[in-house]
């Protein structure tokens, strides 16, 4: 049973055309994370929500935005994708209680034409 | 100080052998050390994790060894199988932030 679900699994967009990736969870975790993972690299944290509090990483480009309308859903918006934004985007959830593990979805593979 | 250094970058092991991946950290505030396994086209999956109050944790064929004084921890995969072929990431976090700091990853290939 999938607990962190990402849609779509594959997304192709044009250079500069806004795109939205979605993530939903059935774990009722209060923290949701977005990571960018490029080929042969570790996941890189973009930002996370602790409940409704948004926490941006210092080096996350302004081009990347996020929304969390409720506990179960979180969205990643890329306002003007560039070729360098082609990557796997991973959503993860966690419960902010004494270092509980993060649970990852299977990601969305984003390609830029 | 926030880095986690992982080695080797790649590893080839014969079926039935022992796979060993090492990680080192600097930040003494880290208090949670998970290992993730990632197959191509999939998200990382939690494999096993340890906290610094124990020196070893074993789950099936997977064992974490933890050396607090040396600030090192390692993953041992006993009786390695071709199905274990994947990329392995060590990570560290502190209860203050909950953020995972990942190692660079190790690509493991287990030959039949």
Interface residues (C-beta under 8 A of the other chain):
Chain A: X4 X6 X31 X40 X41 X42 X43 X45 X48 X90 X92 X94 X96 X98 X99 X101 X102 X103 X104 X105 X106 X107 X109
Chain B: X31 X32 X34 X36 X41 X42 X43 X44 X45 X46 X49 X51 X89 X93 X94 X95 X98 X99 X100 X102 X103 X104 X105 X107
